[in-house]
């Protein structure tokens, strides 16, 4: 069941490109503070008179508070957005600081523009629109108080300009809000569609696995179980025949028992060979298709070449001629190559990848190296995050090792080492009836 998601209207206006607007907000407020400081110095007649002014301490305090507060909002933006109480606390305190700054010098009124941007970054659109209206009214009131000597007509014109500017800003932000809301809805629908597709794929995969297991269960029951049951019956018949005693001479009795036993033994041999063939057939069906078409080195080279072309990453392959290996060993090396390259494509951001396989000092070594970003070796779960824990168990079954060597900024090297003595192909068993 899909979890409910909040409607885009309760999200901040710039929630989907917040980092850009955070930078614009910080730069706007920094420029407003610099301009206000310049006006303060100019109004005092220079730096020295400003330092001697009783307002200097308050000016320094409010500037320090504004800089610290805006830096905190920039750095803790995500944390604040996830907590309603932090939103309801942060934005009003910011406005209180701006009001204090305006009480020291009217030049700090430039901070109101950044405060409007701040509202649309941190608050839902309806709240931010109300904040914009408050800002426009505040500017109109401050402008009227600072221009008492002007005629009513001039003050009305200034108020009209401020109001028109506020309406224009509100109209632009409303347009952005609607576009942002539609983008958010599309993003959510795409996310839900992607989740539904993944769920469908998982269900199909699970159904396929279950069907395959049922098929193997039927095959095993119809072939191997019946075959072994027949072997058991014939061996029991052999046991009964060998346990019989008779009155005939020993030589004749042994010959008679041997004549009765041999058909059962021959039939048990035939059923055992047939069952062994069925086992090999089932194991053969589990082998990767790549290994059905060619030997291990050619399969790895073909996969590496195709992977490099599809991911636009330069690949090189150094594949030595290997002795014949057990089918399980071929699967281990192919799967390890595929898993390592999958991790490179998802995490490494690499430009070059090299794959090599060969025999060194009685070991069959597969090495996959990339020049990507790597990861810190101090992170003890890093290797497990590569998704190779299952492969590690397979390698360990042959007495081998899987090694992952990496460091931040130096790429990653993955090596699978299996003893040749443990993975070399075993000669096929004789099928004749000789002793």
Secondary structure as UniProt FT lines:
FT   HELIX           8..10
FT   TURN            13..14
FT   HELIX           15..17
FT   HELIX           18..44
FT   HELIX           47..52
FT   TURN            54..55
FT   HELIX           56..75
FT   HELIX           77..81
FT   HELIX           84..104
FT   HELIX           106..110
FT   HELIX           111..122
FT   HELIX           125..146
FT   TURN            147..149
FT   HELIX           152..219
FT   HELIX           220..225
FT   HELIX           226..243
FT   HELIX           250..286
FT   HELIX           289..293
FT   HELIX           296..311
FT   STRAND          314..319
FT   HELIX           327..343
FT   HELIX           344..348
FT   STRAND          352..360
FT   TURN            361..362
FT   STRAND          363..370
FT   TURN            377..378
FT   TURN            380..381
FT   HELIX           382..385
FT   TURN            386..387
FT   HELIX           389..397
FT   TURN            398..399
FT   STRAND          401..406
FT   TURN            408..409
FT   STRAND          412..419
FT   HELIX           420..423
//
